[in-house]
Amino acid sequence: MSGATMRAAVRRGAALTVAEVPDVVPEAGQVVARTLACGICGSDLHAVHHLEHGVEIGRRCGAPDTIDPAQDLVLGHEFCAEILDHGPGTEKRFAAGTRVVSTPFAFGPLGAELIGFSTRYRGALAERVVLTEALLLPVPNGLPSEIAALTEPLSVGTHAVAVANPGPGSVAMVIGCGPIGLAVIVALKRRGIGPIIAADFSPARRARAERLGADIVVDPAATSPHDHWEALDVPATLATFGVAQLSGRSMRDAIVFECVGVPGMLQNLLEQAPPLAHIVVVGACMEDDRILPVLGINKQMRFSFVWAYSQGEFADTLHALGEGAIDGSAFLTDRVGLGEAPAAFERLAAPGDQVKIVVEPWR
């Protein structure tokens, strides 16, 4: 393989370009796979223009230092791939030709490194990728590759709802109906939770939220989603909460999933969400923000910040897709070849109706 190259979408400087890069070489316990489909994530968009900022945030969190921003970075962590060959020390559990998905991790000298956010382990926006054999899951029931690639982002919703731990009386609100907000709606419906209030400025995204099971869909430019709490037996203010408590009126609990990730959202929810609400923060705000904590104290609110998923949640999500319990097609808004990836990044970065664009490098 010495001197061999492959095509990949490369973050080079502060731009995304399609270029020839050195071909992948498996290490111990790894397989070489051909990328069949790879979704574009919001974190990929941020990395193109603000990678140095993301690296600094990782250092402040104590994450392993896996990215050198001065080097080319091949992105892509939402993938379905076909096994081509097995590296040294593999058990060869799955034969060449098997379609697989995997949590996007590789084991390197710094521990677990995130594929697509490591300059040691390239992402799947490339013709080929190396994957950890021990983490591979075969694609079930002939599930289309572009749908199987949704396992990763959908697992984020599975995990967020698991952390929220809703009960039979919970009323859920989802703020933002991009890929993660829609994934949360799917996970709530799978648990039988409802009603679900969903809010997004985009008519197309609101339509997808309704298709996936949201019961009340709101355009926040026209009306506040918080106007619906009282009708659903959730006291919306401290005043009505106090009356409900003293009168012994039955009350339902509120869980709000923040899936936007822009400054000001947490303060808005402190002001607008009901007393005792559980705010689950799924949207990744990458900027400094300000809140007035005493609002949350007075209203006895609870915040949970969530990231990623467990191996079990990933496998459960793949199984649900394979069994048809999740309508993966509702997430897809386009499929493009590798050469079209830079333009797809630009489309996703602009406000609009796009949800999930999948890149198919074999095109």
N, C-alpha and C positions, 0 to 999 in steps of 0.2 A: 504493500500500500504506500511505500515511500514515494513522495512526490505527487500522489494522487490528490485530486481536489473534488469539491462538490459545490453546488450553488446554495447560497443561503441569504436570508435577509439579515443584514448586518447593521447594528448601531455603530456608526463610525463618526466620531466627533459628536455633533448634536443633530445628526441626520440619519435617516434609515435609507440604506441602499442595498441593492442586490449585487452580490459579488461572488467570486470564486474564493473559497477558503480551503485550508487543508482538510482532507477527508478524516472521518472519525476513526479512531483506533481503540478497540475495547480493552479495558483493564480487567483484572481478575474479578469474576462474578458478574460480568456485564455481557450484554448482547448488542449486536449491531442491528438496527431496524430502519426500515424505509418509512419515512413520514407519509401517512396517507391523508391526514387532516390535522390542522392545528389552529385553534381559535386565537383571536387577538383579544387580549385582556386590557382593562384600563391601566393596570400597572405597567404593561408594555408601552402604552402611549406615554405615560409619565417618564419612563426610562429613557426614551429617545431624546427628550429635550432637557431632562432634569436628573440625569443619572447620578451626578455628583451629590446632589441633594439627597437622593435616596440612599446612597452609600453612607453619607454622614448620619442619617437617621438610623440606619442599621448599626453603626458603631455606637451610637448613643443608647441603643437597646441592648447592646452586648451580643449582637449577632456575629457569626463568623465573617471575617473580612474576605469575601470570595470574589469581589469584583475589582478589577483595575480599570477605571474609566478611560485610561489612555489607550487601552487595547480594544480591538474589535470585540463586540458582544453580540452573539447570536441569541435572539430572544425566542420565546415560545415554550409555554409550560402546560397548555391545554391540548393534549394530542391523542391521536390513535395512530398506531404504527404496525408494520408487518415485519416480523423477525426475518432477518437475512442470514445471520451467522452468529455463532456462539464464541465468546472469548474464553480465555484460560480460566480454569477453575469453576466452570459452570456445570450445573447438573443436567442441562438440556431437557428441562421439564416440558418445554413447548418446542415443537418442531419448527424448522424454517417454514415460512408461509403462514404461520399463525398470526392473526390480528390481535393486538394487545393494547391495553391502556395501563397506566401506572400513575401513582402519586409521583410528582416530578422531583425526585430526590436521587442523588448519587452520593456514595460514601467516599470521601476523600480525606486527605491528611488533616483537614480542619473539622472533620466530622461530616454531618449531613449537609450537602450543598444543594441549593435549589437549581435544578436544571432550567436554563434560560436566564438565570440571574447569577451566573458564575462564568468567569472567563476561563475556568478549567473544564467545565462541562457545558457544552453548547446546547442551546435550546432546539426546539423542533421546527422552527421556521427555516428549515433546511431540508435538503433531499434525504439526509440520513442523520441518525441520532444514536448515541449509546445509552442504554437503559440498564438499570439494576435488575438482574434476573429474579431476585428474591421478592421484588415488589410487583412483578408483572401479573396482570389479570387478563385472561382471555376474553375477547368480546363475545357475548352470548347471543344466541338465537338469531344469527344473521343480522344483527343490528348494524345499520349503515355507519360507515366510518365517521362521517361528519356529525352523526348523532352521538356516537360513542365518545368523540372528542369533547362533548359537553359534560362528561362525567366530572371533570375537575371543577369548573365553575358552579355546577349544580350542587356539588358536595359542600361548597361554602354555605349555601342556603340550608342544607341539611344540618350542618354544624350550628349555624346561628339559631335555628329553631330548637335544637337540642339544648343549647345553653339557656335559651329563654324558658324552656320547660313549661309550656302552656298546659293548663288544665282544661277540663270540659267546659268551664264557665268563662274561659278567656275570650276577650275580643281583641283582635289583632289589627294593627295599622301598619302599612308598608309605605314609607316615604321614598319615592324614586323607583321606577319600574324599568330600569335597565336590566342587564343580565342577572345581577345579584338580587335585586328586588324581586324579579320574576322567579328566581330560584327559591327565595324565601316563601313566596306564595305557594309554589309547588309543594314545598316541604310542609307548610301548614295544612294544606288540603290533604296530604297523605296521612296526617295525624288526625284528621277529622275536625280541625279547629275552624270555627267560624262564629259570627260573620267576620270577614276580612275587608277592611277598608284599604283601598290603594289609591295613591295620588301621584300624578306625573303631569308635566306640562305638555308632553307629546301625545297627540291623539292616537298615533299608531301604537305607542307603548301602552296607553290605556286600553286599547282594544286587545292587545296581547294579554294584559293582566286579567281582563274579563274572560278571555278564552281559557285561561289557565285556572279560573275559579274564584277570582275576587268578586265579592258580593256587592260592594259599593265602590264605584270608581269615580274619582273626583279630579277635576281640573283645578289645581290650586290657584290659577289665575282668575277663576270665576267665583270660587267659594272655598272656604276653609274645610279641610277634611275633619277638623276637630268639632265641627258643628253637629256631627252625628253621634257623639258619645252618649248624650242624655237619652236619646231614643233607644239606645241599646243597653240601658240600665247601668251605665257607667257614669257616676257623678263627675261632671266636667270641671267643677271649680271647688275651692275650699268651702264656699258657702253651701252649695248643694250637697257636698260630701258630709258636712256637719249635720245638716237636716236629715240625711239618709241614715247616718249613724244613730242619731237620737231617736228617730222614729222606728228603727228596726227594719227599715226597708231592705230588701235583698239587693245586692250589688254584684256586678261582674267586674273582673279585673282587666286592666288594659296593658297590652304589650305593644310597644311601638318599635319598629325596625327602621333605623335610620340608614338608608342605602344610597345616599347622595354623596356625602363626604366633602362638603364645602364649608368654609368658615361661616359661622352664624347659625348653623343648623342646630347645634346642641343648645345654644341659648334660646332659640325659637321653641324648642321642645320643652325646655324648662318653663317657659312662659305659657305655652299652649296645651301641653299634654295634661291629662287629669292627675289629681292627687293619687299617690301610691303607684303610679305607672312605672312599669319596668321598661327602660329604654335600652334597646340592644343596638350597639353601634357597629354596623357592618361596613358602611362607606368609609373609605380610607382618606381622611383629610390630611394632606401633606403640608399644611401650613399652620403657623401659630394661630390660636383661636382664643376667645375670651368668653367666660361665662360668669354669671352671678350665682355662686353656690347657695346662698341663703334661700333662693327660690326653691331649689330642690330639697333643702332642709325643711322649709315650711310645708311643702307638699309631700314630704317623706318619699321621694322618688328614688329609684334604684337604676344605676347604669351598669351595663356589662359591655365590655369591648371584646370582640371576637375576631379570630384570624384562622383561616384555613379549615382543617378538618382532621379527623383521625383516620387511620387505615380502615377501620370498620365502617365509618360513615361513607368513605369513598366506595368501598365494595357494595354497601347497601344501595347507594345511588346508582351504580352501574347495574345492579340487579333490577332496580325499579325501571330503568330505561329499557333493559332487555325484556322485561315482562310487559311493557306497554303501560306501566302505571304512571309514567311521565310522558307528556307530549313534547318530545324534544324539538319537533319541527317548528313549534311556536317560537323558539328562540332564534332560529336562523333567519337572517335577513339577506345574506349573500354568500357565495362561494367563489373564490378567485384563485388564480395561479400565483406562483411565487413572484413573478415579475410585476404583478399588480399589487403586491403587499404595501409598498410605500404609499400608493394612492389610497388604499384601504385604510391605512393608519390616519391619513388626513381626513377622510370621510368620517371616521369614528371620533376624531378629535373635535369636529364641528358639531354644534348643537343640531339635532335632527331626530329622525325616526329610526336610525340604525340601532340594532340590538347586538347581535353577534355575527361577525364576519369570520368565516373559516377559510384558511389558506390551504390549498391542496398543491403541494410542490411538484407532484407528478404531472400536473397539467402542462 
